[in-house]
Amino acid sequence: MAFIGSVFSPWYAWSGRKRPENHVCINVATYGPGGRFTMTDRGDSALRQSPHSLTVGPSALHWRNGQLIIDIDEISSPPLVSRVRGRMTLTPSAVTGVELPLTPEGSHIWRPFAPTCTIDVDLDAKGWRWIGHGYFDANFGTRALEQDFDYWTWGRFPTQQGGTCFYDAKRRDGSTLSAALRFDTDGTAQSIAIPPKAALPRSLWQVRRETRADYGHTPRQVQNMLDAPFYSRSAVQTCLNGETTTGVHEALDLRRFRSPLLKPMLAVRVPRRAHWSFD
């Protein structure tokens, strides 16, 4: 993930979130044995932008010939401190123009740029080279997530037609969001009837989780990806329209994230590097 205004950075929160360009980062997470996590909060001297590229210190994203090329050169956080280096190439089947406001006033926008992609991962470590199914989206906002939301879940599940995405959120004012979108491989998007909610077991940090599934089906986690006191990411198997599918699921508890006690814990995983030179 690439951030301008690193929403999960304690340094950005402590700064008052007044200068998002002074808190930029490239977040990389690999899973399984030897998995790494990088999320270095960098200052504005590390940021370069153009219409087709975003550079944050030693790492960069470029659109080139219809592909998103991501060059990574980061240092992972404790306990496994080491270099994470290599390239990921994302090839969309189509790019959409879809935007979904997550609040009525549009203070938060979800933008699924390329819901169906092929991804080629070539990182400099054993087991970190593969080609598979990918996805590319973005979130934009003018307010902190914890100002407007208490909780949300998101899921993206590949299907024979392309992919299905669910967004469920509880806002701080008590209102809710429930959205279901189906994307075909040509980029066509349409709202669909929302399947019923189905509970998942709580995460290792006891974050509450739920997703969507056909009536009578019980979803299950098939891989734990990332576990934090306020956040869970996992591979989840569910059933949609009679089709069994495994996709990425996220649950985010913003009530926990608002706790001031959490920020010093995050600072261990999110180091601050204020100065950078491209020379």
Secondary structure, 3 states (H helix, E strand, C coil): CEEECCCCCHHHHHCCCCCHHHCEEECEECCCCCCCEECCEECHHHEEEECCEEEECCEEEEEECCEEEEEEEEECCCCCCCEEEEEEEEEECCCCCCCEECCCCCCEEEEEEEEEEEEEEEECCCCCEEEEEEEEEEEEECCCHHHHEEEEEEEEEECCCEEEEEEEEEECCCCEEEEEEEEECCCCEEECCCCCEEEECCCCCCCCEEEECCCCCCCEEEEEEEEECCEEEEEEEEEECCEEEEEEEEEEEHHHHCCCCHHHHHHHHCCEECCCCCC
